[in-house]
Structure formats: structure tokens, C-alpha cells
């Protein structure tokens, strides 16, 4: 099971903002 790490969440947020 992949646990979302704070860093991963931050990267996802930046990617969502890019799109």
C-alpha cells in the first residue's frame, strides 16, 4: 500500500496548480 507522504502531497498540489 502506497502511503502518501507530505512531500508527495506537496508535489501533487504543485502539479494540480500547473494544470
N, C-alpha and C positions, 0 to 999 in steps of 0.2 A: 504493500500500500504506500503510495507516494504522499508524504505529508508536506503540505505547503509551508515553506519557510518564509519568515519575514522578508528576506531578500527576494525570494521568488514573487511574493505578492507585490513588492515594490516594482519589480521589473514588469509584471503584468499590468500594473497601473500605468506605468510609463508607456507601454505598448498600446494600451487602450486609448490613452491621450493622443498618441501619434495617429491612430486611426480615427 
